[in-house]
Amino acid sequence: MFFIVGSFRVPPEAMDAARPAMAKMIAASRAEPGCAQYGYAEDVLEPGLFHVTERWRDRDSLSGHFTAPHLVEWRAEWRRLGFTERQLTLYETDGGEPI
């Protein structure tokens, strides 16, 4: 299992355009084979700061995600909308356990 966690910032003036772009990216990613979880959550205390969480079944699924057409489009949206401070970290783990 591969887990990605991180964050990015959306400038206030881009929020209205960013939300539908994020929704499109999330829906397309969740539909990919091997995607167990994919989401963005806006920070309650810092508007415009979004936290990223992804879980992928295996390396092949994650590799497929990195080359998916919707990810290429999403990267173009980052530049167009002025996203900043993008930081993502990849972890390899077992499936975890509920606590």
PyRosetta script that sets phi, psi and omega in degrees:
from pyrosetta import init, pose_from_sequence

init()
pose = pose_from_sequence("MFFIVGSFRVPPEAMDAARPAMAKMIAASRAEPGCAQYGYAEDVLEPGLFHVTERWRDRDSLSGHFTAPHLVEWRAEWRRLGFTERQLTLYETDGGEPI")
pose.set_psi(1, 138.3)
pose.set_omega(1, 177.6)
pose.set_phi(2, -118.2)
pose.set_psi(2, 134.2)
pose.set_omega(2, -176.1)
pose.set_phi(3, -122.8)
pose.set_psi(3, 128.4)
pose.set_omega(3, 176.6)
pose.set_phi(4, -115.7)
pose.set_psi(4, 131.3)
pose.set_omega(4, 177.1)
pose.set_phi(5, -135.1)
pose.set_psi(5, 143.7)
pose.set_omega(5, 179.9)
pose.set_phi(6, 177.0)
pose.set_psi(6, -158.4)
pose.set_omega(6, -177.4)
pose.set_phi(7, -158.8)
pose.set_psi(7, 166.2)
pose.set_omega(7, 171.4)
pose.set_phi(8, -154.8)
pose.set_psi(8, 162.6)
pose.set_omega(8, 179.7)
pose.set_phi(9, -115.3)
pose.set_psi(9, 142.8)
pose.set_omega(9, 176.7)
pose.set_phi(10, -116.7)
pose.set_psi(10, 126.6)
pose.set_omega(10, 178.7)
pose.set_phi(11, -64.7)
pose.set_psi(11, 146.2)
pose.set_omega(11, -177.4)
pose.set_phi(12, -52.2)
pose.set_psi(12, -39.3)
pose.set_omega(12, -177.9)
pose.set_phi(13, -70.9)
pose.set_psi(13, -13.0)
pose.set_omega(13, -178.8)
pose.set_phi(14, -102.2)
pose.set_psi(14, -3.3)
pose.set_omega(14, -173.4)
pose.set_phi(15, -58.4)
pose.set_psi(15, -43.7)
pose.set_omega(15, -177.7)
pose.set_phi(16, -62.8)
pose.set_psi(16, -37.8)
pose.set_omega(16, 178.8)
pose.set_phi(17, -80.0)
pose.set_psi(17, -28.8)
pose.set_omega(17, -175.6)
pose.set_phi(18, -72.7)
pose.set_psi(18, -36.9)
pose.set_omega(18, -175.3)
pose.set_phi(19, -59.0)
pose.set_psi(19, -49.4)
pose.set_omega(19, 178.0)
pose.set_phi(20, -65.3)
pose.set_psi(20, -33.5)
pose.set_omega(20, 177.6)
pose.set_phi(21, -66.0)
pose.set_psi(21, -40.3)
pose.set_omega(21, 177.6)
pose.set_phi(22, -66.2)
pose.set_psi(22, -43.2)
pose.set_omega(22, 179.7)
pose.set_phi(23, -60.3)
pose.set_psi(23, -40.9)
pose.set_omega(23, 178.6)
pose.set_phi(24, -63.3)
pose.set_psi(24, -43.8)
pose.set_omega(24, -179.5)
pose.set_phi(25, -65.2)
pose.set_psi(25, -43.9)
pose.set_omega(25, -179.2)
pose.set_phi(26, -62.5)
pose.set_psi(26, -47.8)
pose.set_omega(26, -178.4)
pose.set_phi(27, -61.6)
pose.set_psi(27, -44.4)
pose.set_omega(27, -179.3)
pose.set_phi(28, -65.7)
pose.set_psi(28, -39.9)
pose.set_omega(28, -179.5)
pose.set_phi(29, -68.2)
pose.set_psi(29, -41.7)
pose.set_omega(29, 179.0)
pose.set_phi(30, -63.1)
pose.set_psi(30, -25.6)
pose.set_omega(30, 179.9)
pose.set_phi(31, -81.7)
pose.set_psi(31, -9.4)
pose.set_omega(31, -178.5)
pose.set_phi(32, -71.9)
pose.set_psi(32, 145.8)
pose.set_omega(32, 174.4)
pose.set_phi(33, -60.7)
pose.set_psi(33, 134.6)
pose.set_omega(33, 176.1)
pose.set_phi(34, 88.7)
pose.set_psi(34, -3.7)
pose.set_omega(34, 177.7)
pose.set_phi(35, -83.8)
pose.set_psi(35, 118.3)
pose.set_omega(35, 178.7)
pose.set_phi(36, -96.9)
pose.set_psi(36, -24.9)
pose.set_omega(36, 179.5)
pose.set_phi(37, -162.1)
pose.set_psi(37, 141.6)
pose.set_omega(37, 176.3)
pose.set_phi(38, -156.6)
pose.set_psi(38, 120.9)
pose.set_omega(38, 179.9)
pose.set_phi(39, -162.8)
pose.set_psi(39, 159.3)
pose.set_omega(39, 173.2)
pose.set_phi(40, -123.4)
pose.set_psi(40, 140.7)
pose.set_omega(40, 178.8)
pose.set_phi(41, -136.1)
pose.set_psi(41, 127.8)
pose.set_omega(41, 179.2)
pose.set_phi(42, -75.8)
pose.set_psi(42, 136.6)
pose.set_omega(42, 179.7)
pose.set_phi(43, -66.9)
pose.set_psi(43, 133.1)
pose.set_omega(43, -178.6)
pose.set_phi(44, -66.1)
pose.set_psi(44, -35.9)
pose.set_omega(44, -176.0)
pose.set_phi(45, -93.4)
pose.set_psi(45, -16.3)
pose.set_omega(45, -178.6)
pose.set_phi(46, -130.1)
pose.set_psi(46, 86.6)
pose.set_omega(46, 178.6)
pose.set_phi(47, -53.7)
pose.set_psi(47, 137.4)
pose.set_omega(47, -179.5)
pose.set_phi(48, 92.0)
pose.set_psi(48, -11.4)
pose.set_omega(48, 175.5)
pose.set_phi(49, -94.5)
pose.set_psi(49, 121.4)
pose.set_omega(49, -179.3)
pose.set_phi(50, -113.4)
pose.set_psi(50, 133.9)
pose.set_omega(50, 176.6)
pose.set_phi(51, -97.4)
pose.set_psi(51, 138.1)
pose.set_omega(51, -176.8)
pose.set_phi(52, -109.9)
pose.set_psi(52, 134.1)
pose.set_omega(52, 170.2)
pose.set_phi(53, -136.0)
pose.set_psi(53, 130.4)
pose.set_omega(53, 178.4)
pose.set_phi(54, -137.4)
pose.set_psi(54, 142.7)
pose.set_omega(54, 170.6)
pose.set_phi(55, -131.5)
pose.set_psi(55, 129.8)
pose.set_omega(55, -178.5)
pose.set_phi(56, -124.3)
pose.set_psi(56, 138.3)
pose.set_omega(56, -175.6)
pose.set_phi(57, -61.0)
pose.set_psi(57, -40.4)
pose.set_omega(57, -175.7)
pose.set_phi(58, -158.0)
pose.set_psi(58, 173.2)
pose.set_omega(58, -177.3)
pose.set_phi(59, -63.3)
pose.set_psi(59, -38.3)
pose.set_omega(59, 179.5)
pose.set_phi(60, -62.3)
pose.set_psi(60, -41.8)
pose.set_omega(60, 178.0)
pose.set_phi(61, -62.6)
pose.set_psi(61, -44.4)
pose.set_omega(61, 179.5)
pose.set_phi(62, -65.0)
pose.set_psi(62, -41.2)
pose.set_omega(62, 177.6)
pose.set_phi(63, -62.0)
pose.set_psi(63, -39.8)
pose.set_omega(63, 176.5)
pose.set_phi(64, -63.1)
pose.set_psi(64, -37.8)
pose.set_omega(64, 177.7)
pose.set_phi(65, -61.7)
pose.set_psi(65, -43.6)
pose.set_omega(65, -177.1)
pose.set_phi(66, -64.6)
pose.set_psi(66, -20.0)
pose.set_omega(66, 179.6)
pose.set_phi(67, -110.0)
pose.set_psi(67, 4.8)
pose.set_omega(67, -178.1)
pose.set_phi(68, -66.6)
pose.set_psi(68, 141.1)
pose.set_omega(68, -179.8)
pose.set_phi(69, -56.0)
pose.set_psi(69, -36.5)
pose.set_omega(69, -179.4)
pose.set_phi(70, -68.5)
pose.set_psi(70, -26.0)
pose.set_omega(70, 176.3)
pose.set_phi(71, -73.6)
pose.set_psi(71, -37.0)
pose.set_omega(71, 176.1)
pose.set_phi(72, -61.2)
pose.set_psi(72, -44.5)
pose.set_omega(72, 177.2)
pose.set_phi(73, -62.5)
pose.set_psi(73, -42.4)
pose.set_omega(73, -179.5)
pose.set_phi(74, -60.7)
pose.set_psi(74, -41.9)
pose.set_omega(74, 178.6)
pose.set_phi(75, -62.7)
pose.set_psi(75, -36.1)
pose.set_omega(75, 175.9)
pose.set_phi(76, -66.4)
pose.set_psi(76, -35.2)
pose.set_omega(76, 178.1)
pose.set_phi(77, -65.0)
pose.set_psi(77, -37.5)
pose.set_omega(77, 178.3)
pose.set_phi(78, -53.1)
pose.set_psi(78, -49.2)
pose.set_omega(78, -177.0)
pose.set_phi(79, -66.9)
pose.set_psi(79, -45.4)
pose.set_omega(79, -177.5)
pose.set_phi(80, -62.3)
pose.set_psi(80, -40.1)
pose.set_omega(80, -176.2)
pose.set_phi(81, -90.8)
pose.set_psi(81, -6.3)
pose.set_omega(81, 175.8)
pose.set_phi(82, 77.5)
pose.set_psi(82, 30.9)
pose.set_omega(82, 176.8)
pose.set_phi(83, -60.8)
pose.set_psi(83, 144.4)
pose.set_omega(83, 179.7)
pose.set_phi(84, -135.0)
pose.set_psi(84, 173.8)
pose.set_omega(84, 173.3)
pose.set_phi(85, 52.0)
pose.set_psi(85, 37.0)
pose.set_omega(85, 178.1)
pose.set_phi(86, -71.7)
pose.set_psi(86, 122.7)
pose.set_omega(86, 178.2)
pose.set_phi(87, -139.0)
pose.set_psi(87, 117.6)
pose.set_omega(87, 178.3)
pose.set_phi(88, -128.2)
pose.set_psi(88, 142.8)
pose.set_omega(88, 177.2)
pose.set_phi(89, -128.0)
pose.set_psi(89, 134.9)
pose.set_omega(89, 179.5)
pose.set_phi(90, -100.5)
pose.set_psi(90, 132.4)
pose.set_omega(90, 176.8)
pose.set_phi(91, -124.5)
pose.set_psi(91, 139.7)
pose.set_omega(91, 171.1)
pose.set_phi(92, -101.4)
pose.set_psi(92, 132.1)
pose.set_omega(92, -173.8)
pose.set_phi(93, -151.2)
pose.set_psi(93, 172.6)
pose.set_omega(93, 170.2)
pose.set_phi(94, -80.2)
pose.set_psi(94, -172.1)
pose.set_omega(94, -177.7)
pose.set_phi(95, -72.6)
pose.set_psi(95, -6.6)
pose.set_omega(95, -178.5)
pose.set_phi(96, 76.0)
pose.set_psi(96, -175.2)
pose.set_omega(96, 177.9)
pose.set_phi(97, -149.8)
pose.set_psi(97, 147.2)
pose.set_omega(97, 178.8)
pose.set_phi(98, -65.3)
pose.set_psi(98, 145.0)
pose.set_omega(98, 176.2)
pose.set_phi(99, -126.3)
pose.dump_pdb("model.pdb")
